[in-house]
Amino acid sequence: MNISTLLFALGAALSVAFADFFLKLSANRISTNLITLIYAITATAIPTIWILIDKFNGASLTFTREGGLLGVLVGISFGLAVVFFSLTFASGANISIAVPAIRLVAIVVASALGIFILREDFTWRYALGVALTFAGIYFVVTR
């Protein structure tokens, strides 16, 4: 893995961490459906600016029907994630328990999709990692 990939991953991790934190702070201060709408509107601004910068710099945009459909599925998935995170926090869940449990399950599901659907490598180290992840979920939830 190169340094750019690591920096992008760190940026993604920090962005998700702050999103979770701010979502927890918003719980019971705003309706869950309204925070989801505000999230969606705000989240649209960043890629819009990115596209405008790229177009200004002469970059071309690629669009296929399949890519567009997958983009819609990404949007639906993230939108539902925000809905369920909002409801989780509004119901009183601690961020220190809910976020690790949810994220770890998401990691296992996403990586399993990579292995079973995309035919990515499955190794004993991966299997050990999954086992340790489930152990981690248990310890976080039952602390």
N, C-alpha and C positions, 0 to 999 in steps of 0.2 A: 504494500500500500504506500503510495507516495504522499508527500507532505501536503499537497493540495487536497487530496482526498481526506486526510486526517483533519485538516482545518475546516473543510466543508462539513464533515461529520460533527465536529465540535460545535460549529455554528448551528447546526440542526438541533443538537442535543440541548444547547443553551436556550435556543428559541422555544423549544417544546417545554423546557423546565419553567421558563418565565411565563409562558402561556398558561401552564397548569397553575402556577402560583397566582397569577392575576385572576384566573377563573375562580379559584378558591376564594380570593378576596371579594369577588363580586357576588358570591353566593348570598342569598337573602338580602341583597342590596338592590337587586334588579330582577325582573322576571327572567326565568331561564330561557324562554323563547325570545325575549328581547335581546339578551346578551348574545344569543346565537346569531340573531340578525345583525347586530352591531359587529360581531366577529366577522361575519361573511362580507359585509360591506367594506370593512377596514382591510380585510385580507385581500380583497380585490385590488386595492390601490397599489400594493407592492408589485405584483406582476405587471400591472398596467404601466407603471413607471419603468420597469425593466424592459418591457417591449418597446416603449417609446425611445429609450436610450439606445437599444439595439438598432431600431429602425433609423434613428438619427445617425448612427455610426455605420450604416449601410449593410447591416446584417439582414439576411433573408429569413423568412419564417416558413417552416415546413408544416403542412397540415395534411393529414389523411383522415378519412372517415373513421378508421379504427382508432387512430390517435385521439381524435375528438371524443369518441365514445369512451375511451379509457380515461380521458380527462374529466368527463362527466362523472364517471364512477369514482374517481379520486375525490371530486368535490362532494359527492353524496356521502362517501365514507368519512371524510373529515368533518362534514356537517353533522353527521350522526354521532361522531366521536365527541364533538363539542356538546351536543344535546345530552348525551349520556354522562359525560363528565360534569356538566352543569347540574343535572339531576342528582348525581352521586354526591356532589358537594352540598347542594341545597338540602339533601336529606341528612346532613350532619357528618358525613364521613371525614375523617382526618386526612389531610393531604399526605402525611407521612406514611399512611397505610394504603390509601386508595391508589395513589399514583404508582408506587412501585408494583403493587399487585396487578393493576391494569396493564401497565407497560410491559411487565415480564410476560404476562399471558399473550399480549400482542406480539412480542418478540418471538415467542415460540410458534404462534400461529403463522406469522409472516414467514419465518424461516422454514416451517414445514411446507408452506405453499411453494417456496423456492425449491425445496427438495422434490416434492411430489409432482408439482405442475411444471416447473421450469427445468427439472432434472439436474439440479445443482448437486454437488458432491455431498455424500453422507459418510461421515467418519465416526470412529469410536469417540474422538474428542468432541464431536458435535453431540453425540448421544450423552456423554458425560456432562456437557454443558447444559443440555435440556434437563437432566436429572438434578443438577445443582440449581438450576433456575426454579424448578418446582420446590426444591428444598427451601430456596430463598423466599418464595411466595409464602410457604407455610410459616417460616420464621417471622416474616414481616407481619402477616395477618394475625398470628397468634401471640405476638409479643406480649 
